[in-house]
Amino acid sequence: MGELVAFVGPTGAGKTTLAFMIPFLLKPTSGRVSIDGKDLSEVDLDSLRNQVTYVFQELMVLSDSIKENLLLACPDATDEEIDDACKTAGADEFINKLPNGIHTKLGKAGNTISVGQKQRISIARGLLRNTPIIILDEPTAALDPKTENKLIARLKGASKGKLFVIIAHRLSTVKAADQIIFIENGKIEDVGSHDELMLKKSGRYRHFVNLQNQ
């Protein structure tokens, strides 16, 4: 059974810092980080990072073709695996409209496609690694609401057997998450589903939601 977890909170709350601790890109100065009860300080780093994919907010694509950009994550990926990753990320919607399809060259810094399209290619590339844990940092920041909703629905559908961690501050991105972890000033203030947290009249998440809805 998979799960989609959202790290939510205002800018500078500590969402990315917390996410960086999952693949041990950052180590805690106190306390411990564990996965399945195993302290990460006792785990082989190469083994750990082979189980975690991190799709960064800062997009990086090469001037090569879309397919070559995707194969950076998994050089041995089959065409079927590439197609599945593109469909889940919603990248197939624009790739299929390009004259050369997946063989389209992106040009310098990917200047032949939009930021939102680069974002979906980056997500597809992350999905292609097929790791048990996939972290997406602001995966819908450059997407319109319709595309965003479709992406989140597809990620939930693809979460079987995986843990998706989504870092976001837009409520539209996180409302469908199985669990929301609300972070503020470096502390976890609320944990639960959207509906559960909205029932907490004095909860920090509910207050955050009300501020965004004003």
Long-range contacts (C-beta under 8 A, 24 or more apart in sequence): 1-160, 1-161, 2-159, 2-160, 2-161, 2-162, 2-163, 2-164, 3-159, 3-163, 3-164, 3-178, 3-179, 4-152, 4-155, 4-156, 4-159, 4-164, 4-166, 4-176, 4-177, 4-178, 4-179, 5-163, 5-164, 5-165, 5-166, 5-177, 5-178, 5-179, 5-180, 5-181, 6-165, 6-166, 6-167, 6-168, 6-173, 6-174, 6-177, 6-179, 6-180, 6-181, 7-165, 7-166, 7-167, 7-168, 7-181, 7-183, 8-168, 8-169, 8-171, 8-174, 8-180, 8-181, 8-182, 8-183, 8-205, 8-208, 9-169, 9-182, 9-183, 9-184, 9-208, 10-169, 10-184, 10-208, 11-169, 13-183, 13-184, 13-185, 13-186, 14-183, 14-185, 14-186, 14-187, 15-167, 15-169, 15-183, 16-57, 16-137, 16-167, 17-186, 18-183, 19-54, 19-135, 19-137, 19-165, 19-167, 22-52, 22-133, 22-135, 22-165, 23-48, 23-49, 23-52, 23-54, 23-133, 23-135, 24-48, 24-49, 25-54, 35-133, 50-131, 51-131, 51-132, 51-133, 52-131, 52-132, 52-133, 52-134, 52-135, 53-126, 53-127, 53-129, 53-131, 53-133, 53-134, 53-135, 54-126, 54-135, 54-137, 55-122, 55-123, 55-125, 55-126, 55-134, 55-135, 55-136, 55-137, 55-139, 56-122, 56-137, 57-137, 57-138, 57-141, 57-167, 59-110, 59-115, 59-118, 59-119, 59-122, 60-122, 61-106, 61-109, 61-110, 61-118, 61-121, 61-122, 62-106, 62-110, 63-105, 63-106, 63-107, 63-108, 63-109, 63-110, 64-105, 64-106, 65-100, 65-102, 65-103, 65-104, 65-105, 65-106, 66-91, 66-95, 66-98, 66-101, 66-102, 66-103, 66-104, 66-106, 66-121, 67-102, 67-103, 69-106, 69-121, 69-125, 70-102, 70-121, 70-124, 70-125, 70-128, 72-125, 73-125, 73-126, 73-128, 73-129, 74-128, 74-129, 74-130, 77-128, 81-128, 81-130, 82-124, 82-128, 84-127, 85-124, 85-125, 85-127, 85-128, 86-124, 87-154, 88-123, 88-124, 88-127, 88-154, 88-155, 88-157, 88-158, 89-120, 89-121, 89-123, 89-124, 89-127, 89-151, 89-154, 90-120, 90-147, 90-150, 90-151, 90-154, 91-117, 91-120, 91-121, 91-123, 91-124, 94-120, 114-142, 115-142, 116-142, 116-143, 116-144, 116-147, 118-142, 119-143, 120-151, 123-151, 127-158, 131-162, 132-161, 132-162, 132-163, 133-162, 133-163, 133-165, 134-162, 134-163, 134-164, 134-165, 135-164, 135-165, 135-166, 135-167, 136-164, 136-165, 136-166, 136-167, 137-167, 138-167, 138-168, 138-169, 139-166, 139-168, 139-173, 140-168, 140-170, 140-172, 140-173, 141-170, 145-172, 148-172, 148-173, 152-176, 171-209, 171-212, 171-213, 180-205, 182-208, 184-208
